[in-house]
Amino acid sequence: MSSRILAGRYELLEKIGEGGMAVVFKAKDRILDRFVALKILRPEYTQDESFIESFLRESQLVAGIVDPNIVQVYDVGQEGNIHYIVMELVEGETLSEIIKREGKLDSHTVVSYGRQIASALKTAHANRLIHRDIKPHNIMVTYDGVAKLTDFGIAKRVNPDQEMSGDEQEAVMGSIHYFSPEQARGIAVDERTDIYSLGIVMYEMVTGRVPFDGENAVEVAVKHMNEPIIPPSKFAFDMPQDLEDIILKATEKSADKRFASADDMIVALSLVKYSKLVKYEPIVPEEEKPETREHKETDSKGFLSKLRIRSLALTTAFIIALVPTVWSLVDVLVDSIRYANRTVTVPDLFEMSYDEAAKAVEDLGLEISKDSELVNDNYDEGTVLSQSPLKEAVVKPGTTVKVNVSRKNPGTNVPEVRNMELSEAKKKIVNYGLTVGSVSEVYSDTVKKGYVISTSPVAGTTLQRGSAVNMVVSKGESENKTEESFSINVVGMTLQDAANAITAKGCTYTVNYREDYNSGIERGSVLSQNPGAYDDVTEGTEFLLTVRATIADGEETVTLSIDVSKYQNGDHTIAIIVRDNFNNAGGVTQWPQETFKKTIGMNSVEYKVHGKGTGSAVVVIDNTTISYNIDFSSGTVSVND
C-alpha cells in the first residue's frame, strides 16, 4: 500500500494511525506539492453501503469549515473499492498520548488546550454542527502547542428551524467515559453536550484520570446520569479556583446549568486567575473510629494480661535456669503485639526540602514518594508544597506519604508575531504559555490595518510562563506622516558600540546572551538583532540584541549531548539555561530558544556550555524539561533524575 498512488496525485508514504473503520496514511499531494493525511476505509467495510455512507459523512459535514483548531478536510474520493478522505496533516500527537505520558498537565496548558478546543466548537456550532465525540483521542496537538479537533464521523447537523425535544430518542453515540447524561439517556442533544464532554476532557488533563469509571459501559453511563462528580482539586495540586469552577460548570448534569455556549466558556477560560488556588483537601482513607481503636487496645491488654499469667505459671513449673528464656520469649510476643497496634502521626512537611521531609517521615517508620513537581517561583526548588496524607493524620507504620515539590518556571520565549493579524497573534502568544497584555493602536504606513507592528517585550525575550506580552497594532496609514523611519545594523559590533548606535537614534535595547562557536563573531559582540538590520523602525523602538557570551577567568567549556531519539522527525524548539557556583541567582541563557530539525537516525544534539566548578543545565525542548548536573572542572555531565 505504501507505494500506491490514488487518483493520480496522492502518493501513500507511511501508515500513521488506524481506528475501527479506517486506516490513516501520510501521503504526498503531487499536484499541490504538500503532505496530507489520507484516511482510507478498511476493506472489510467497503461492501456495506451503510459503512460507506457513515465514513463519508465526516467529509460532507466538515467540508467548507476553516478554523485553525479544526483539522481541515481537503478532498474525498473513490478509486475502485478504495474510499478515502484527504485531510490536513498534523505533525504532532494526540492529547490522549500526551496525558498518558505526562499524567497531570499544568493549569496553563489545560487552559490553553481548553480554549482552543472551545474555539473549534464555537466554529462547529456556528455551522450547526454538534461533534458528539469530544475526547482526548480526537484532539491532535502540534509540536508548537496548537490543539486541533478531528474525527467528525458521528457528528450531527442540527436544523436551525428544528425545536429540540428532551423526549426525542436518539441512538446512543460517543465514547462512554466522555459522553453527556443526555447521550447516556438516548435523548436529543444540542451544543451543550459537546461542552460537557470538553469539561470531562479538561478534568482528565488536570487530574490524569476520568471522573467516572466502572466494570462496564452501563455502569459508567449510570454514573454520568446520577453520580456527583468529585471536584478535580481532590486529585490535583496547585489548581486555580477559576479553573475548577469552569470544569464543574461544564460538567453539570443538567444542560441548562452548563455554559450556554462555547463562546461563554472561552471568556471564562480567558479570565482564569492563576494566583487564586483551590484550598487543597485531598481524598484520604477514613481514620479508624475511636471506639474501634479503644476496643482493639482493650483486647490487646486482656491478651497481654493472660499471656503474662500463663508465663508466670510456666516459671513455677520449670527449673530456675529456664526463667530468663521464658521471659525473653514473652517480651518478644509483647513487642510484636504492641507494634501491630502501633500508629504514627504524620508530621507537617510543608516548606521542608525534600531531603528534610524524607528524613522526618523515615524517622517515624514511614515511606515517602514524590508525586509531582509544580512550578512555583516563590519557593526554592525541591520545597514541599503539599502532602497526602495531611499533617496530623494517624496512620500505620510503613505508610507512604506522597508529596508535591516546587520547581522553577522554565520560562518561554516571546514568539515573533509582527505583521500577523491581531487575533492570530493573540492565539500564538497564548500557545507559547504567555498572556495577552495591553493592545494599543498607532498609524503605520508600512503595516496593514489590524496587524501587529511590535511587541513588548520583543520577540525572543525569555519570560516566565503566564507573563503578559503587550502589542502595538496598526490603525492603517496616517493622513499626516510625521515619523521618520530608518534602519540600524549593529550585528558584529561590540555590545557597547551597538548600545551607542541604538540609543543615538532614540531607541532602546535589551540583551540575551548565548554561546555560538560557528558564527565567527567575537565574544561580547552582537550575533543577531530584532528588528533586523534592514527593517524600518522609528524612534522609541526596542531592540533585542543577542550577544555572544564571554568566558570569565576560570570558566571551562563542556559539551552537552542531549538525547532526542524519542522525538518525531521535524522541527523542535530548544533553549538551554546554565547555572554554576558563580551564577546561582537565575542563570545565563546560553542558548535562547531556537529551532533544530530532527531527522531519521538522529539520536542526539550537542551544545557547548561553560561555567565554573559544579553547576546544572536546564534544557527545554518544546514543552519538555530535562535537567543535567555538570562538573565543569572534570568535564562530566549526567542527567538529573
N, C-alpha and C positions, 0 to 999 in steps of 0.2 A: 504493500500500500504506500510505503514512504516514497516510491519513485513515480507514483501516479500523477497525472496532470488532469484536472477536471475542467470541463468547459473550455479547454484550450488555453486557460490562463492561470489556474490555481495549482501550483506545484506543492504537493504534500511533502513536508520535510521531516517531521517527527511527531510522535504522539505525546501530548502534554496533559491529557486528562481524560476521564471517562466517567459516565454515570449510568443509571439504569437503562436509559433509552438510547444514549448516543455516546460516540467517541469523539474527542476533540483533538485536532491536529494543528500544529504550527505550519503555516503554508506561505508561499510567496506568490503575490499577485503580480504576474509578469507584465500586465498591461500598465498598471499604476505604479509598478516598482516599489511595492511596500509589503511588509509582513502582515499577515492576518491570522485570525483563529478560525478554523473551519470545523464546524460541528456536523458530524455525519450520523444519520440514523442507523442503529445496529441492523445488520442483515436480517435477523430473525423477526423484525417488526415490519419489514418492507412489503409483506403480503397482506397486511391488515390495514384497511383504509382508515380505521379509527385512530390507529397509532400514527399514521402519516399525517392525518389532519391535526392531531394533538401536537406533533412535532413542529408543524409549520405555523401553528398559532403564534409562537413566540415572535417570528419574523413579522407576521401580519400585525401584531399588536404594537411592537416597538418601532416598526418602520416609520421614519419621519420624526421620531423623538430624538433631539440632540441635546445632551446635557453632559457636562464634564464628569458627573458622578454616576452615569449610566453607561454600561458597555454598549456601544453603538452597533447596530445591525447594518451591514453594507449591501448584502445581496442574498438571494435564496434561489436554489435551482435543483435540477434533477438531471442525472446522466445515467441512462439505463435504469437499473433498480437502486441507484445511489441517490438518496435525498440529502441535501446539505444546506446549511446556513453559513454565510460568511459574516464574521463579526470582527470588531476591533480586537487586536491582540494586546493584552495587558501583561506587561513584564512585571511580575510580582508574585504574590502568593495569596491564598485565601485567608480570610480573617480566622477561620477555624484552625488553620495551620499555625497562625501567629499565637492564638490563645493556647494551643496545645504546647507550643514551645516556651512561651513566656509565662504562662499561668495567669496571674493577675496583671492587667495593664494599668499604667499610671493614669491619674484622673485627666491630665491634659490630653493624652492620647485618646481616651474614651470620649471626651467631649468633642475632639476634632473628628473622629470617625463618626460619632453620633450625628453631628451637624451635617456632615457630608451625605450620609445616607438619608437623613431627613430632607435634605435639599433634593436628592434624587426622587424621594417620594412626593415632594411638592410638585415637581415636574410631571411625574406619572399621574398624580391625582388631578392635576390641571388638565390632563388629557383624558380624564375619566377612566383611568386605568388603576385597578387595585392589584397589587402584586400577589398577595395571599401566601407567600412562602419566603418571608424575610428570615434569614438565618445566616450564621457565620460562613457556611459553605457557599452561599450565593453572594458573598461580598468579596471582591478582589481588592487588594491593596497594592499599589505600585511601590517600587523601591524608594520613591521620594514622598510617600505618605498620602497619596491620593486614593480614596476609597471609591469603588465603583460597584454599583448594583448590577447583577446579571441574572439570567435564568428566569424569564417571564413565562415559562412553559405552562403554568397553571393560573396565570393572571386572568383577570376578568374585566371586560369592558362594561362600564355602567352607563345605561341610557340616562341622559340628563333629565328626561321627562318622566322617568320611572320613579314612582314612590317606593321607598324601601319599607318592607313589612317585616316586623320582628317575628312573625309566624311563618314567613316564607321558608320552605325547606330547600336546602342546597346539599349537594354532595359534600361530604367532609373531606377537605383537601388541605394540604400543608404538612409541615413537619411537626410531629406530636409535641416536642419539647418547646416549640416556639409559637404554636397557634393559639388564637384567642378563645375565650369562653364561648363566643357566638359560633366560631368554627367548630368547637367541640360539640355544641348542641345541634349543629347542622342547620342553623337558621341563617337568614340573609345577612350579608356583611357589607360594610362600607369602608371608607378610607381609614376609619379609626381602628380597624383590625390590623392594618399594617403598623400603626403607631404602637399597638400592644406588642406586636412581635419585635419591633425595634427596641422597645423597653426591655424585653426579655434578653435580647442580644447585648444590650448595654449592661444589664445585670451580670451576664456571663463574663463580659470584658472586665468588669470591676472585681468580681469575686473568683473567677476561674471555674465557676460551676453554674449549672442551670438551676432555677429555683424549684422546679418540680421534676421528680424522677420517680420511677416505680418499676414493678416487675413486668408490666406490660403496658400497651398503649392505652387501654381502657382506664387503668389506674391513674396514669398521668393526665388523661383528659378530665377525669373527675376532679383531680386536684386543681386543674386550671379553672374549673367551674366553681368549686366550693371552698378550696383551702386558702386561707390568707397567705400572702407572700411574706416571707421573713425579710425584714429590711436588710439590704445588702451590706450595711455597715457592721452587721453582726459577723460577717466573714471577711471584711476588708478594713484595713487600717488607713488612717490619714486620708479620709474621704470627705470632700466638700459637702456641707449640708445641702446646698442647692442641687448638687448632682443626685444625691439620694432622693430628694423631693421630686425631681424630674422623672427618675426611674419609677418611683412608686405611683406617680400620677399617670404615667404612660401605661402602667400595668393594672389599672383599676379593673375590677370585674365588670362593672357597668361601663359601657362605651360612652355614656353621657358624662361620666366623671373624668374621662381622659382629655388630653389636648384635643380641641375641636378640629385642629388641622396640623399638618406638618409644619406650616409656617409658624404657628404658635410655639411649637416645640423648638424650632430653630432660634426664635427670640429668647426663650428660656435658657437654652444652652449657651447663647452668646453672653448671658449675664451672670454666669457662674462665678462666684467669689471663692477663689482657691484658698484664701486665708481663713475662711469660716468653716471649720471642720466639724464633723459629727462627733459628739461625745462618745468615745468608744466603749461599748458594752458587749463583749464577745459572748457567744454561747459556750457555756462550760457545763460539765456534768453536775447534776444536783448533788449537794452535800448530804451525807447521812443525817437523818433526823436525830436530835439529841437523845430521844428516848431509845433509839436503836443502839447508839453508842453506849448509853448507860447500861442497857441490857447485856451487851457484849462484855462490858467491863465487869459487871456483876457475875456473869457466868465464868469469866476467866478467874476472878478472885476465888469463886467457890471451888473451881477446879484446882487452883494452886493450893488452897487450904487442905483439900482432900489429899492431894499429892504429898504434901509435907507430913500429914498424919501417917500415911502409909509408909513413907520413907522412914519416919521415926520408929514405926513398928519393926521395920526391917533391921534397923540398927540394934535392936534388942535381941533379934534372933540370930544375928551373925556375930562373929568374933570382932573385937575392937579394931583389929587391923584393917577390916573392910569398911569401917565407918567413913574415912576420907573419900574413898572411891565412890561410895553410895551418894554422899553429899555432892560430889563433883557432878555425878550424873543428874542429880536433882537440879543443880544450878544451871546446867546446860538446857534442861527442859524448861525451866523458868524463863531463862533468857529468850529462848525461841518463842515461847508464848507471848512474852512482852513485846518482842519485835513484830510478831504477827499482828498485834493490835496497835502498833505504834502509828502515829500520824505526824505530819510535818506541816508547819505553817509557811506558806510561800512568802519569801521576802519581797520588798519593793525594789525593783531593779531599774526603775525609771532614772534616766540620766547617768547610769553607770556605763563604763566602757564594756564592750562585750567580754573581755577577759576578766574584768572585775565581777560581772554578772555570773560568768561561768564558775568562778571560784566561790561566790556566795551560795549558789544553789548546790554545787557539788559538795561543799562542806556539810550540807544538810542531808546528803544522800539522794539528791535529785539529779536529773539529767537536764541538759539544755540543748536547744537547737535553734538555728537561725531560720526564721520563716521567710523573710524577705527584707530587701533593702529599700528604704524610702528616701526620696530626695527631700532634704531638709537642710538648708544652709544656716539655720540658727544653732546647730549643734556640731561638735567635732564629728568627723567621720567615724562610724562604728559605735555611736552612742545609742543605748537602748531607748526607744521611744514608746514602746508598748509591750505588753506581755500577756500570755494566756497559759495557765490560769492567772487570774488577777492577784494582786498582793493580798495577803492575809487569808487566802483560800486554804482550807485544810485538806491535804492530800496524803496519799500513801508514799512511803519511800520508793524511789525509783521512778516516780512520775516525771515526765518530760515537760519542761517549761519552754514554750515557744516564744521567741522574742522577734520583734522587728527593730532593725537598727538603721541609723541615718547614713546617708551617703550624700556627697556634694552634687549639686546640679552640674552635669557635664557640659551644659551650655549648648548653644546652637548659633549658627551664623545668620545674619540678616540676609535674606535672598535678594537677588537682583530683580527688581520689578519696574525699573524705569522703562518708559514707553509702553507700559502694559495698561490695559483698560482697568479702571479702578476696582470693579467687582472681582476681576480675576486676580489682581494684585492682593486684595484682601484675602482671598482663598489661599494664595501661595504663602502669605505671611502666617496664617493660621496653621497651614500644613507643616510649617517649619517649627511649630511649637511656640510661636510668639502670638501676641495680641495686637490688634489694630489700635493705635493711639489717635492723636488728632489728625484731621484731614483739612488742610487749608487750600484755597484756590488762588492762583495768580494767572495773569495773562502770559501767554507764550506764543512766539511766532514760529517756534520750531517743533513744539509738541502738540499733537491733536487734542482738541477739547475732550475732557473726561479721562485723559490718560495721565499716568504718573510722571511727574518731572523729576522728583528726587525724594529720598527718604532720609530720616534722621532717627537713629544713626545710619550711616551709609552702608551699602551692600558689602558683605564680608566681615562686618564687625561682629565679634563674638559676644553674645548676651546670654543671660540666664533664661531658661525656658519660662514662658509666661510674661516676659518683658514686653513693653509696648514699643511699636515702631510707628513713628509719625510720618505722614506723607504730604507732599505738595502736589496738587493736581492742576492741570492746565484748564483755564477758562476760555481758551482759544486765543486768537490773535487780538492784540490790543490796537485800538484805533490810533493811539499816540505812542509810538515806540520810543521809549526813553532810555531803557537799559542797554548798555553796550556789551556785547558778548565777546569772548576771547577764549583762547586755549592756553594751557600751561603744560609743558613737558618737563618732568623732573626725574624720569627714570635714569638711573645711573649716577645721580648726584648723591653726595653725602646728605645725611638727614638734615644737617644744619643748613646747607645750601638750599635744599628743597624747601625747608621751612621758610627761609628768607624770600624765596621766589613766590611762594604761595601767599604769604602774609602781605607782601608788597602790592599784590593785586586786590587786597581787601578780602581774601578768603581765609578759611580756617582749615585745620587738618587734625586727624587722629592717626595713630601708628599701630600697626600689628607687626610683630617680629616673627620671622620664620627662618628655617635653615634651607639652604639651597647650595648644592655642590656642582650644578651644571650650567648656571647662567653666565658665569664669568664676572658677575658683579662683585665688587669689593664688599667686605664685611662693613656694616654700618651705612651702606648705601641703599638707595631705593630700588627694589626689584620690580615693583609694579605700582600703578596708581589707579584710583577710581574716584571721579570720572577719568577717562582715558586721556592720553597725551594730546589727542586731536579733537576731543569733544568740546563743543561750545559750552562755556559756563559764564556766569555773571558774578558780580561782586556779592560776597556772602556765601558762596558755595563752599560746602565742607568736603574735603578730600580725605580718602582713606589711603594711607601710604603703607605699603608692605615693604619692610626693611630687612635686609639680610642680617641675621643675628650675629653679634660679636661674640668672641670666645674670650672669657676673662682668664687671668693667670691661674693656673692650676686646674682648669677645666679639661676634661677628657672627652673624646668623641667615641660613641658606641653605636654599633649597627643594631637597629631594632627590626627583627624579622617577624612579620605579622601573618598569622595563618588566615588565609582567605579561601581555603578549599571548600568550605561549606556554602559559600555564596554562589548564586547563579551567575551565569555569564551575562555581561552587560556593565553599564556604568554604575558606580557606587561612590558615595561621598565619604571622605575620611578627614579627620582632624586629630592632632596629637598635642597634648599639653604635658609638659615635663616639669617636675619639681625635684629639687635636691636639697642637701643640707644647708645651702646658702641662699635658697629661694623657696622657702616653705610657706609663703603667705599668699598663695594664689597661683604660682607657676607661670611659666612663659609658654605661650602658644608657639611652638617651634614650627609647626605645620598647620596654619589655619585651614579651614575647610577647602578641600579641592576634590577633584574627581579622578578616580582611577578606573580603568576598564578591565574587568575580569574576563579572561579568555580561556578557552579549553586547555586543560593541562596546567594552568596557573595555580599553584598551591600557596604562594606567599608573596608579599610585597615587602621591600626593605626601605627603611628610612634611617638616616644618620641623625642622632641627637647628642647633646652634650651637657655636661654638668660636673659637679664636684662631689667627691665622697660617694655616699649612697643616696638613692632617691627613687622616684617612681615615674611612670608614664601612664597617662590615661588616653586610650585610643578610642575614638568614637567613629564607628563605621555605620553609616545610615543612622539607625536608632539604637544600635547595639554598642555597649561599652565593654572594653577589655582593659584590665589593669596589669601592669608589669612592675616588678621590682628590679631595680638597676643598681649594680655596683660599678660606678664609673672608674674606680681605681683599678679593678681587675678586668673590667670589660664584660662581666657576666650579666645575663638577662634571664629572668624567669617569670612565668605567668603567675599572677597573684590570684589564687583560687578563692 
